[in-house]
Amino acid sequence: MDRDTPLWLLFVRGQGARSLEAIRAVRKASDHTPGGPHHLKVIDVFQEPALAEKYRVVATPTLVTRLAGAEARLVGNVSDESLRQHLEGSDHGG
């Protein structure tokens, strides 16, 4: 994957309702954002703690969006509305 391909990393904790809702919302946003669907990787911090450490994730859910070296984060409330605001406010959401 090259530097210009949008990469979305969604860090969740287990398969609880909050994690599943975050996954649903991010997949929906990915499909409906210009240039989407984007490359999305869902990371369970219990299964891949080294990745959580690498990206300095201290709370879940956390969405990290990366493009061309730029990175933006959305922590906690990963709802449809918060995702829309996050992606509109970042330089690389879509």
Biopython code that builds the backbone (N, CA, C, O; Angstrom):
import numpy as np
from Bio.PDB.StructureBuilder import StructureBuilder

atoms = [
    (1, "MET", "N", (0.843, -1.171, 0.000)),
    (1, "MET", "CA", (0.000, 0.000, 0.000)),
    (1, "MET", "C", (0.891, 1.238, 0.000)),
    (1, "MET", "O", (1.840, 1.328, 0.779)),
    (2, "ASP", "N", (0.577, 2.197, -0.884)),
    (2, "ASP", "CA", (1.430, 3.376, -0.956)),
    (2, "ASP", "C", (0.993, 4.445, 0.040)),
    (2, "ASP", "O", (-0.057, 4.340, 0.674)),
    (3, "ARG", "N", (1.829, 5.479, 0.161)),
    (3, "ARG", "CA", (1.595, 6.539, 1.151)),
    (3, "ARG", "C", (0.314, 7.315, 0.896)),
    (3, "ARG", "O", (-0.229, 7.923, 1.818)),
    (4, "ASP", "N", (-0.185, 7.306, -0.347)),
    (4, "ASP", "CA", (-1.365, 8.090, -0.681)),
    (4, "ASP", "C", (-2.666, 7.312, -0.525)),
    (4, "ASP", "O", (-3.745, 7.875, -0.714)),
    (5, "THR", "N", (-2.584, 6.036, -0.186)),
    (5, "THR", "CA", (-3.787, 5.256, 0.053)),
    (5, "THR", "C", (-4.266, 5.501, 1.475)),
    (5, "THR", "O", (-3.533, 5.243, 2.429)),
    (6, "PRO", "N", (-5.503, 6.004, 1.627)),
    (6, "PRO", "CA", (-6.003, 6.245, 2.989)),
    (6, "PRO", "C", (-6.025, 4.947, 3.790)),
    (6, "PRO", "O", (-6.457, 3.906, 3.294)),
    (7, "LEU", "N", (-5.561, 5.022, 5.017)),
    (7, "LEU", "CA", (-5.549, 3.877, 5.913)),
    (7, "LEU", "C", (-6.291, 4.269, 7.178)),
    (7, "LEU", "O", (-5.966, 5.266, 7.822)),
    (8, "TRP", "N", (-7.271, 3.489, 7.517)),
    (8, "TRP", "CA", (-8.034, 3.721, 8.735)),
    (8, "TRP", "C", (-7.773, 2.556, 9.679)),
    (8, "TRP", "O", (-7.978, 1.398, 9.313)),
    (9, "LEU", "N", (-7.327, 2.855, 10.879)),
    (9, "LEU", "CA", (-7.097, 1.846, 11.916)),
    (9, "LEU", "C", (-8.102, 2.093, 13.026)),
    (9, "LEU", "O", (-8.111, 3.164, 13.634)),
    (10, "LEU", "N", (-8.947, 1.106, 13.294)),
    (10, "LEU", "CA", (-9.930, 1.225, 14.355)),
    (10, "LEU", "C", (-9.538, 0.278, 15.483)),
    (10, "LEU", "O", (-9.550, -0.941, 15.317)),
    (11, "PHE", "N", (-9.191, 0.852, 16.626)),
    (11, "PHE", "CA", (-8.809, 0.074, 17.794)),
    (11, "PHE", "C", (-10.035, -0.107, 18.686)),
    (11, "PHE", "O", (-10.675, 0.864, 19.090)),
    (12, "VAL", "N", (-10.348, -1.362, 18.983)),
    (12, "VAL", "CA", (-11.484, -1.695, 19.843)),
    (12, "VAL", "C", (-11.011, -2.642, 20.934)),
    (12, "VAL", "O", (-9.896, -3.163, 20.887)),
    (13, "ARG", "N", (-11.880, -2.854, 21.915)),
    (13, "ARG", "CA", (-11.568, -3.766, 23.015)),
    (13, "ARG", "C", (-12.634, -4.843, 23.045)),
    (13, "ARG", "O", (-13.739, -4.626, 23.543)),
    (14, "GLY", "N", (-12.290, -6.020, 22.501)),
    (14, "GLY", "CA", (-13.209, -7.141, 22.509)),
    (14, "GLY", "C", (-14.362, -6.977, 21.535)),
    (14, "GLY", "O", (-14.296, -6.176, 20.603)),
    (15, "GLN", "N", (-15.426, -7.752, 21.764)),
    (15, "GLN", "CA", (-16.575, -7.790, 20.861)),
    (15, "GLN", "C", (-17.852, -7.288, 21.528)),
    (15, "GLN", "O", (-18.950, -7.713, 21.170)),
    (16, "GLY", "N", (-17.708, -6.380, 22.501)),
    (16, "GLY", "CA", (-18.868, -5.833, 23.180)),
    (16, "GLY", "C", (-19.676, -4.906, 22.292)),
    (16, "GLY", "O", (-19.284, -4.605, 21.165)),
    (17, "ALA", "N", (-20.809, -4.458, 22.812)),
    (17, "ALA", "CA", (-21.722, -3.603, 22.048)),
    (17, "ALA", "C", (-21.040, -2.317, 21.571)),
    (17, "ALA", "O", (-21.259, -1.889, 20.437)),
    (18, "ARG", "N", (-20.231, -1.710, 22.409)),
    (18, "ARG", "CA", (-19.557, -0.459, 22.021)),
    (18, "ARG", "C", (-18.575, -0.706, 20.876)),
    (18, "ARG", "O", (-18.494, 0.096, 19.945)),
    (19, "SER", "N", (-17.838, -1.796, 20.941)),
    (19, "SER", "CA", (-16.899, -2.127, 19.858)),
    (19, "SER", "C", (-17.650, -2.403, 18.563)),
    (19, "SER", "O", (-17.264, -1.904, 17.507)),
    (20, "LEU", "N", (-18.710, -3.187, 18.632)),
    (20, "LEU", "CA", (-19.463, -3.536, 17.429)),
    (20, "LEU", "C", (-20.124, -2.311, 16.812)),
    (20, "LEU", "O", (-20.185, -2.203, 15.587)),
    (21, "GLU", "N", (-20.616, -1.392, 17.623)),
    (21, "GLU", "CA", (-21.215, -0.162, 17.107)),
    (21, "GLU", "C", (-20.151, 0.712, 16.433)),
    (21, "GLU", "O", (-20.412, 1.314, 15.391)),
    (22, "ALA", "N", (-18.966, 0.781, 17.019)),
    (22, "ALA", "CA", (-17.881, 1.551, 16.407)),
    (22, "ALA", "C", (-17.494, 0.953, 15.055)),
    (22, "ALA", "O", (-17.299, 1.683, 14.083)),
    (23, "ILE", "N", (-17.385, -0.361, 14.993)),
    (23, "ILE", "CA", (-17.041, -1.035, 13.736)),
    (23, "ILE", "C", (-18.092, -0.738, 12.679)),
    (23, "ILE", "O", (-17.753, -0.422, 11.539)),
    (24, "ARG", "N", (-19.368, -0.836, 13.047)),
    (24, "ARG", "CA", (-20.462, -0.571, 12.104)),
    (24, "ARG", "C", (-20.389, 0.866, 11.585)),
    (24, "ARG", "O", (-20.490, 1.100, 10.381)),
    (25, "ALA", "N", (-20.215, 1.817, 12.486)),
    (25, "ALA", "CA", (-20.194, 3.227, 12.099)),
    (25, "ALA", "C", (-19.004, 3.540, 11.197)),
    (25, "ALA", "O", (-19.144, 4.270, 10.216)),
    (26, "VAL", "N", (-17.836, 2.994, 11.523)),
    (26, "VAL", "CA", (-16.637, 3.277, 10.715)),
    (26, "VAL", "C", (-16.745, 2.622, 9.343)),
    (26, "VAL", "O", (-16.355, 3.227, 8.344)),
    (27, "ARG", "N", (-17.263, 1.401, 9.274)),
    (27, "ARG", "CA", (-17.448, 0.759, 7.965)),
    (27, "ARG", "C", (-18.412, 1.558, 7.106)),
    (27, "ARG", "O", (-18.176, 1.749, 5.913)),
    (28, "LYS", "N", (-19.494, 2.023, 7.706)),
    (28, "LYS", "CA", (-20.472, 2.840, 6.978)),
    (28, "LYS", "C", (-19.814, 4.124, 6.473)),
    (28, "LYS", "O", (-19.995, 4.499, 5.314)),
    (29, "ALA", "N", (-19.055, 4.798, 7.334)),
    (29, "ALA", "CA", (-18.374, 6.031, 6.931)),
    (29, "ALA", "C", (-17.371, 5.760, 5.818)),
    (29, "ALA", "O", (-17.256, 6.546, 4.878)),
    (30, "SER", "N", (-16.656, 4.666, 5.920)),
    (30, "SER", "CA", (-15.663, 4.306, 4.907)),
    (30, "SER", "C", (-16.320, 4.107, 3.547)),
    (30, "SER", "O", (-15.790, 4.537, 2.522)),
    (31, "ASP", "N", (-17.466, 3.459, 3.547)),
    (31, "ASP", "CA", (-18.177, 3.190, 2.293)),
    (31, "ASP", "C", (-18.756, 4.457, 1.674)),
    (31, "ASP", "O", (-18.910, 4.539, 0.456)),
    (32, "HIS", "N", (-19.077, 5.442, 2.506)),
    (32, "HIS", "CA", (-19.789, 6.627, 2.020)),
    (32, "HIS", "C", (-18.935, 7.892, 1.983)),
    (32, "HIS", "O", (-19.459, 8.974, 1.717)),
    (33, "THR", "N", (-17.647, 7.780, 2.242)),
    (33, "THR", "CA", (-16.745, 8.919, 2.171)),
    (33, "THR", "C", (-16.144, 8.964, 0.774)),
    (33, "THR", "O", (-15.789, 7.920, 0.227)),
    (34, "PRO", "N", (-16.022, 10.152, 0.183)),
    (34, "PRO", "CA", (-15.414, 10.224, -1.153)),
    (34, "PRO", "C", (-14.095, 9.461, -1.203)),
    (34, "PRO", "O", (-13.262, 9.566, -0.302)),
    (35, "GLY", "N", (-13.926, 8.696, -2.270)),
    (35, "GLY", "CA", (-12.729, 7.886, -2.413)),
    (35, "GLY", "C", (-12.852, 6.548, -1.711)),
    (35, "GLY", "O", (-11.936, 5.729, -1.781)),
    (36, "GLY", "N", (-13.980, 6.307, -1.030)),
    (36, "GLY", "CA", (-14.173, 5.078, -0.265)),
    (36, "GLY", "C", (-14.615, 3.943, -1.162)),
    (36, "GLY", "O", (-14.901, 4.177, -2.337)),
    (37, "PRO", "N", (-14.681, 2.734, -0.660)),
    (37, "PRO", "CA", (-14.310, 2.404, 0.712)),
    (37, "PRO", "C", (-12.798, 2.457, 0.899)),
    (37, "PRO", "O", (-12.024, 2.129, -0.001)),
    (38, "HIS", "N", (-12.410, 2.875, 2.079)),
    (38, "HIS", "CA", (-10.996, 3.010, 2.412)),
    (38, "HIS", "C", (-10.475, 1.708, 3.012)),
    (38, "HIS", "O", (-11.248, 0.848, 3.435)),
    (39, "HIS", "N", (-9.166, 1.582, 3.040)),
    (39, "HIS", "CA", (-8.563, 0.412, 3.668)),
    (39, "HIS", "C", (-8.760, 0.545, 5.180)),
    (39, "HIS", "O", (-8.197, 1.438, 5.813)),
    (40, "LEU", "N", (-9.552, -0.341, 5.739)),
    (40, "LEU", "CA", (-9.860, -0.322, 7.168)),
    (40, "LEU", "C", (-9.316, -1.575, 7.816)),
    (40, "LEU", "O", (-9.545, -2.688, 7.341)),
    (41, "LYS", "N", (-8.591, -1.382, 8.910)),
    (41, "LYS", "CA", (-8.129, -2.510, 9.706)),
    (41, "LYS", "C", (-8.692, -2.329, 11.108)),
    (41, "LYS", "O", (-8.462, -1.310, 11.758)),
    (42, "VAL", "N", (-9.439, -3.342, 11.566)),
    (42, "VAL", "CA", (-9.982, -3.337, 12.923)),
    (42, "VAL", "C", (-9.005, -4.102, 13.797)),
    (42, "VAL", "O", (-8.648, -5.241, 13.495)),
    (43, "ILE", "N", (-8.576, -3.472, 14.879)),
    (43, "ILE", "CA", (-7.568, -4.049, 15.761)),
    (43, "ILE", "C", (-8.141, -4.181, 17.160)),
    (43, "ILE", "O", (-8.511, -3.188, 17.786)),
    (44, "ASP", "N", (-8.213, -5.406, 17.643)),
    (44, "ASP", "CA", (-8.643, -5.659, 19.020)),
    (44, "ASP", "C", (-7.399, -5.523, 19.897)),
    (44, "ASP", "O", (-6.433, -6.269, 19.736)),
    (45, "VAL", "N", (-7.429, -4.572, 20.821)),
    (45, "VAL", "CA", (-6.243, -4.314, 21.646)),
    (45, "VAL", "C", (-5.890, -5.502, 22.535)),
    (45, "VAL", "O", (-4.745, -5.629, 22.968)),
    (46, "PHE", "N", (-6.864, -6.377, 22.814)),
    (46, "PHE", "CA", (-6.564, -7.589, 23.575)),
    (46, "PHE", "C", (-5.763, -8.575, 22.733)),
    (46, "PHE", "O", (-4.899, -9.284, 23.250)),
    (47, "GLN", "N", (-6.053, -8.617, 21.432)),
    (47, "GLN", "CA", (-5.382, -9.552, 20.528)),
    (47, "GLN", "C", (-4.053, -9.014, 19.993)),
    (47, "GLN", "O", (-3.137, -9.788, 19.714)),
    (48, "GLU", "N", (-3.947, -7.692, 19.850)),
    (48, "GLU", "CA", (-2.749, -7.085, 19.278)),
    (48, "GLU", "C", (-2.273, -5.901, 20.135)),
    (48, "GLU", "O", (-2.287, -4.759, 19.675)),
    (49, "PRO", "N", (-1.857, -6.171, 21.370)),
    (49, "PRO", "CA", (-1.452, -5.071, 22.257)),
    (49, "PRO", "C", (-0.226, -4.309, 21.744)),
    (49, "PRO", "O", (-0.074, -3.127, 22.053)),
    (50, "ALA", "N", (0.636, -4.946, 20.979)),
    (50, "ALA", "CA", (1.819, -4.246, 20.457)),
    (50, "ALA", "C", (1.423, -3.136, 19.488)),
    (50, "ALA", "O", (2.049, -2.076, 19.467)),
    (51, "LEU", "N", (0.388, -3.377, 18.686)),
    (51, "LEU", "CA", (-0.077, -2.331, 17.773)),
    (51, "LEU", "C", (-0.704, -1.174, 18.541)),
    (51, "LEU", "O", (-0.509, -0.009, 18.194)),
    (52, "ALA", "N", (-1.456, -1.502, 19.586)),
    (52, "ALA", "CA", (-2.042, -0.446, 20.418)),
    (52, "ALA", "C", (-0.934, 0.405, 21.036)),
    (52, "ALA", "O", (-1.046, 1.628, 21.113)),
    (53, "GLU", "N", (0.114, -0.246, 21.467)),
    (53, "GLU", "CA", (1.248, 0.483, 22.043)),
    (53, "GLU", "C", (1.953, 1.319, 20.980)),
    (53, "GLU", "O", (2.297, 2.476, 21.225)),
    (54, "LYS", "N", (2.167, 0.741, 19.805)),
    (54, "LYS", "CA", (2.842, 1.444, 18.714)),
    (54, "LYS", "C", (2.107, 2.741, 18.360)),
    (54, "LYS", "O", (2.738, 3.768, 18.110)),
    (55, "TYR", "N", (0.771, 2.687, 18.341)),
    (55, "TYR", "CA", (-0.027, 3.861, 17.989)),
    (55, "TYR", "C", (-0.471, 4.659, 19.211)),
    (55, "TYR", "O", (-1.289, 5.572, 19.099)),
    (56, "ARG", "N", (0.068, 4.315, 20.366)),
    (56, "ARG", "CA", (-0.194, 5.041, 21.611)),
    (56, "ARG", "C", (-1.682, 5.163, 21.908)),
    (56, "ARG", "O", (-2.173, 6.237, 22.257)),
    (57, "VAL", "N", (-2.388, 4.052, 21.766)),
    (57, "VAL", "CA", (-3.822, 4.028, 22.043)),
    (57, "VAL", "C", (-4.010, 3.831, 23.543)),
    (57, "VAL", "O", (-3.538, 2.850, 24.117)),
    (58, "VAL", "N", (-4.704, 4.777, 24.164)),
    (58, "VAL", "CA", (-4.927, 4.695, 25.608)),
    (58, "VAL", "C", (-6.394, 4.508, 25.954)),
    (58, "VAL", "O", (-6.728, 4.259, 27.112)),
    (59, "ALA", "N", (-7.278, 4.624, 24.964)),
    (59, "ALA", "CA", (-8.710, 4.433, 25.182)),
    (59, "ALA", "C", (-9.307, 3.811, 23.926)),
    (59, "ALA", "O", (-8.780, 3.972, 22.825)),
    (60, "THR", "N", (-10.404, 3.105, 24.107)),
    (60, "THR", "CA", (-11.090, 2.522, 22.963)),
    (60, "THR", "C", (-12.547, 2.941, 23.002)),
    (60, "THR", "O", (-13.090, 3.185, 24.080)),
    (61, "PRO", "N", (-13.188, 3.030, 21.850)),
    (61, "PRO", "CA", (-12.588, 2.883, 20.529)),
    (61, "PRO", "C", (-11.755, 4.106, 20.154)),
    (61, "PRO", "O", (-12.022, 5.222, 20.599)),
    (62, "THR", "N", (-10.751, 3.867, 19.333)),
    (62, "THR", "CA", (-9.941, 4.934, 18.745)),
    (62, "THR", "C", (-9.826, 4.669, 17.258)),
    (62, "THR", "O", (-9.461, 3.572, 16.835)),
    (63, "LEU", "N", (-10.142, 5.688, 16.468)),
    (63, "LEU", "CA", (-9.959, 5.615, 15.026)),
    (63, "LEU", "C", (-8.767, 6.478, 14.663)),
    (63, "LEU", "O", (-8.732, 7.668, 14.973)),
    (64, "VAL", "N", (-7.785, 5.866, 13.999)),
    (64, "VAL", "CA", (-6.625, 6.593, 13.487)),
    (64, "VAL", "C", (-6.755, 6.597, 11.975)),
    (64, "VAL", "O", (-6.824, 5.538, 11.350)),
    (65, "THR", "N", (-6.788, 7.792, 11.382)),
    (65, "THR", "CA", (-6.815, 7.900, 9.930)),
    (65, "THR", "C", (-5.474, 8.446, 9.482)),
    (65, "THR", "O", (-4.965, 9.425, 10.028)),
    (66, "ARG", "N", (-4.903, 7.780, 8.458)),
    (66, "ARG", "CA", (-3.572, 8.162, 7.981)),
    (66, "ARG", "C", (-3.580, 8.299, 6.468)),
    (66, "ARG", "O", (-4.182, 7.493, 5.759)),
    (67, "LEU", "N", (-2.895, 9.344, 5.981)),
    (67, "LEU", "CA", (-2.684, 9.528, 4.556)),
    (67, "LEU", "C", (-1.450, 10.382, 4.358)),
    (67, "LEU", "O", (-1.318, 11.453, 4.951)),
    (68, "ALA", "N", (-0.556, 9.906, 3.527)),
    (68, "ALA", "CA", (0.650, 10.662, 3.148)),
    (68, "ALA", "C", (1.394, 11.194, 4.371)),
    (68, "ALA", "O", (1.864, 12.332, 4.377)),
    (69, "GLY", "N", (1.495, 10.369, 5.391)),
    (69, "GLY", "CA", (2.244, 10.756, 6.576)),
    (69, "GLY", "C", (1.456, 11.566, 7.586)),
    (69, "GLY", "O", (1.911, 11.731, 8.717)),
    (70, "ALA", "N", (0.283, 12.080, 7.214)),
    (70, "ALA", "CA", (-0.550, 12.841, 8.147)),
    (70, "ALA", "C", (-1.443, 11.869, 8.911)),
    (70, "ALA", "O", (-1.882, 10.851, 8.377)),
    (71, "GLU", "N", (-1.700, 12.205, 10.166)),
    (71, "GLU", "CA", (-2.497, 11.319, 11.015)),
    (71, "GLU", "C", (-3.500, 12.146, 11.802)),
    (71, "GLU", "O", (-3.178, 13.224, 12.302)),
    (72, "ALA", "N", (-4.723, 11.628, 11.906)),
    (72, "ALA", "CA", (-5.753, 12.249, 12.736)),
    (72, "ALA", "C", (-6.381, 11.158, 13.583)),
    (72, "ALA", "O", (-6.384, 9.989, 13.197)),
    (73, "ARG", "N", (-6.917, 11.539, 14.745)),
    (73, "ARG", "CA", (-7.498, 10.564, 15.677)),
    (73, "ARG", "C", (-8.869, 11.003, 16.132)),
    (73, "ARG", "O", (-9.159, 12.188, 16.293)),
    (74, "LEU", "N", (-9.697, 9.999, 16.333)),
    (74, "LEU", "CA", (-10.999, 10.179, 16.955)),
    (74, "LEU", "C", (-11.063, 9.165, 18.086)),
    (74, "LEU", "O", (-10.981, 7.959, 17.852)),
    (75, "VAL", "N", (-11.209, 9.653, 19.306)),
    (75, "VAL", "CA", (-11.165, 8.784, 20.478)),
    (75, "VAL", "C", (-12.507, 8.831, 21.186)),
    (75, "VAL", "O", (-13.079, 9.901, 21.400)),
    (76, "GLY", "N", (-13.002, 7.645, 21.548)),
    (76, "GLY", "CA", (-14.200, 7.563, 22.377)),
    (76, "GLY", "C", (-15.475, 7.463, 21.577)),
    (76, "GLY", "O", (-15.885, 6.364, 21.206)),
    (77, "ASN", "N", (-16.106, 8.577, 21.305)),
    (77, "ASN", "CA", (-17.410, 8.598, 20.657)),
    (77, "ASN", "C", (-17.266, 8.413, 19.152)),
    (77, "ASN", "O", (-17.105, 9.387, 18.417)),
    (78, "VAL", "N", (-17.324, 7.172, 18.693)),
    (78, "VAL", "CA", (-17.203, 6.874, 17.267)),
    (78, "VAL", "C", (-18.622, 6.634, 16.731)),
    (78, "VAL", "O", (-18.972, 5.520, 16.342)),
    (79, "SER", "N", (-19.418, 7.692, 16.720)),
    (79, "SER", "CA", (-20.780, 7.632, 16.200)),
    (79, "SER", "C", (-20.800, 8.197, 14.782)),
    (79, "SER", "O", (-19.809, 8.760, 14.318)),
    (80, "ASP", "N", (-21.926, 8.045, 14.103)),
    (80, "ASP", "CA", (-22.042, 8.574, 12.743)),
    (80, "ASP", "C", (-21.726, 10.069, 12.719)),
    (80, "ASP", "O", (-20.972, 10.524, 11.858)),
    (81, "GLU", "N", (-22.289, 10.832, 13.647)),
    (81, "GLU", "CA", (-22.093, 12.284, 13.673)),
    (81, "GLU", "C", (-20.642, 12.656, 13.996)),
    (81, "GLU", "O", (-20.069, 13.529, 13.344)),
    (82, "SER", "N", (-20.052, 12.007, 14.987)),
    (82, "SER", "CA", (-18.668, 12.343, 15.338)),
    (82, "SER", "C", (-17.712, 11.961, 14.212)),
    (82, "SER", "O", (-16.723, 12.656, 13.976)),
    (83, "LEU", "N", (-17.997, 10.868, 13.520)),
    (83, "LEU", "CA", (-17.168, 10.487, 12.369)),
    (83, "LEU", "C", (-17.268, 11.529, 11.259)),
    (83, "LEU", "O", (-16.260, 11.906, 10.663)),
    (84, "ARG", "N", (-18.480, 11.989, 10.986)),
    (84, "ARG", "CA", (-18.661, 12.998, 9.950)),
    (84, "ARG", "C", (-17.849, 14.247, 10.284)),
    (84, "ARG", "O", (-17.154, 14.785, 9.421)),
    (85, "GLN", "N", (-17.931, 14.706, 11.517)),
    (85, "GLN", "CA", (-17.185, 15.892, 11.930)),
    (85, "GLN", "C", (-15.678, 15.652, 11.861)),
    (85, "GLN", "O", (-14.928, 16.526, 11.425)),
    (86, "HIS", "N", (-15.239, 14.482, 12.285)),
    (86, "HIS", "CA", (-13.817, 14.131, 12.246)),
    (86, "HIS", "C", (-13.298, 14.159, 10.812)),
    (86, "HIS", "O", (-12.243, 14.730, 10.537)),
    (87, "LEU", "N", (-14.042, 13.542, 9.907)),
    (87, "LEU", "CA", (-13.580, 13.443, 8.526)),
    (87, "LEU", "C", (-13.644, 14.785, 7.815)),
    (87, "LEU", "O", (-12.801, 15.071, 6.964)),
    (88, "GLU", "N", (-14.624, 15.609, 8.146)),
    (88, "GLU", "CA", (-14.684, 16.941, 7.558)),
    (88, "GLU", "C", (-13.556, 17.820, 8.073)),
    (88, "GLU", "O", (-13.071, 18.696, 7.358)),
    (89, "GLY", "N", (-13.136, 17.589, 9.314)),
    (89, "GLY", "CA", (-12.099, 18.411, 9.924)),
    (89, "GLY", "C", (-10.691, 17.965, 9.618)),
    (89, "GLY", "O", (-9.744, 18.711, 9.867)),
    (90, "SER", "N", (-10.524, 16.763, 9.082)),
    (90, "SER", "CA", (-9.174, 16.279, 8.773)),
    (90, "SER", "C", (-8.851, 16.546, 7.320)),
    (90, "SER", "O", (-9.747, 16.713, 6.493)),
    (91, "ASP", "N", (-7.572, 16.586, 7.016)),
    (91, "ASP", "CA", (-7.117, 16.828, 5.644)),
    (91, "ASP", "C", (-7.178, 15.577, 4.799)),
    (91, "ASP", "O", (-7.004, 15.656, 3.583)),
    (92, "HIS", "N", (-7.418, 14.428, 5.397)),
    (92, "HIS", "CA", (-7.254, 13.184, 4.653)),
    (92, "HIS", "C", (-8.377, 12.191, 4.895)),
    (92, "HIS", "O", (-8.165, 10.993, 4.709)),
    (93, "GLY", "N", (-9.522, 12.615, 5.286)),
    (93, "GLY", "CA", (-10.618, 11.696, 5.525)),
    (93, "GLY", "C", (-11.177, 11.086, 4.274)),
    (93, "GLY", "O", (-11.704, 9.975, 4.330)),
    (94, "GLY", "N", (-11.092, 11.748, 3.159)),
    (94, "GLY", "CA", (-11.706, 11.193, 1.975)),
    (94, "GLY", "C", (-11.056, 11.578, 0.718)),
    (94, "GLY", "O", (-11.493, 11.163, -0.355)),
]
sb = StructureBuilder()
sb.init_structure("model")
sb.init_model(0)
sb.init_chain("A")
sb.init_seg("    ")
for serial, (resi, resn, name, xyz) in enumerate(atoms, 1):
    if name == "N":
        sb.init_residue(resn, " ", resi, " ")
    sb.init_atom(name, np.array(xyz, "f"), 0.0, 1.0, " ", f" {name:<3s}", serial, name[0])
structure = sb.get_structure()
